Amino acid sequence: MPAMSTATTRAEDEVGVVIHLDEDTSGKFEAVLRNVGHLLDELDRSPVELVAHGPGVAVMLRSNPHAGTVQDLRDRGLSLVACGNTLARMDIAPQELAPGVSVASSGLGQLVRRQRQGWSYVRP
């Protein structure tokens, strides 16, 4: 079997990856966070952003059982964006979010903006 190449061009390194999360099961959180870790390993110079809306925002709460993993990934360069519409609908105060989580007015809007900017879209 031929060796797999991980070589990329500078332009490829500058384009980010946006990951879509809208579910709140523990198994889904674990799978998405594991996939994010693999992406950060593989794409060491490309920005990676996790956008959560609906029930998926639970992964970005301070009280989430996966908060330690989320913080570790953030420390490795992951950007975290929560949907402001969801926060308002679920009556979640910004203080309940983990450190470093940004809030977009619309999670879906953020996903569309990133795709229009040329970012790759992943929905694990």
Disulfide bonds with the S-S distance in Angstrom:
none
